[in-house]
Amino acid sequence: MDETGSYTVPPSTAARPDLDWSQVRETIMMLNLAVAQIEMALKESSGSVDVLTNSFTDMYGNLMALVEEARSLPDSPVKQAIEGSGIAVSEQMQHVIVAFQFYDRLSQRLSHVCHSLDDLTGIVNEPALLYNPFAWHALQQKIRSKYTMEDEKLMFDTLLRTGDVQAALDQFVSAKQGEAGKSSDIELF
């Protein structure tokens, strides 16, 4: 019984199908599960990455302070070793900072996926929209508009044009490799 004193029947599911069973409701549940898992992973990892980022920033500051202090020492092999090691470690830290930037981009992409799945759930859940090609086209355009990089838009367009996930991924990888060949600079977000 619920709070009103009436009996409630749990919704029909694939494990307990009845005349009310719906593949649309099952699809929505699976989409919501995917969104929940992605959001949970993002929340769990966000705290750890924040701690790492802050710790790394502090370590970098301390390292640079040590290198500056070493510069005031008289010239000696020890001074040269401290400065050389400090410069080498600072270069390694810069690589880690780039890795953090890539993690941030991954988080942004997963967040966009969650929002897109939520929007998809809205269409699938509403019969008037489910069978409306204009609603689907609007959803596709909304998702595409969230992409900030041209190679992502190209991957999206390839997937819509071909319906082939592997072809879209191959196109994305090929575009990235082409960019890498043209420039020695790392594209930051």
DAUR-V228193 format. One record per pair of residues at least 24 apart in sequence whose ideal C-beta (glycine too) atoms are under 8 Angstrom apart, sorted by the first residue. I is the first residue (numbers start at 1). GAP is how many residues later the second one is. If there is no record, write none. Layout:
<<I	GAP> <I	GAP>>
This chain:
<<24	100> <24	101> <24	106> <27	97> <28	93> <28	96> <28	97> <31	86> <31	89> <31	90> <31	93> <32	89> <34	83> <35	79> <35	82> <35	83> <35	86> <38	72> <38	75> <38	76> <39	75> <41	69> <42	65> <42	68> <42	69> <42	72> <45	62> <46	61> <49	51> <49	54> <52	48> <53	47> <56	37> <56	40> <56	41> <56	44> <59	34> <60	30> <60	33> <63	26> <63	27> <63	30> <64	26> <98	88> <98	90> <101	87> <101	88> <104	85> <105	84> <108	81> <112	31> <112	34> <112	35> <115	31> <116	27> <116	30> <119	24> <148	41> <149	40> <150	25> <151	24> <151	25> <151	28>>
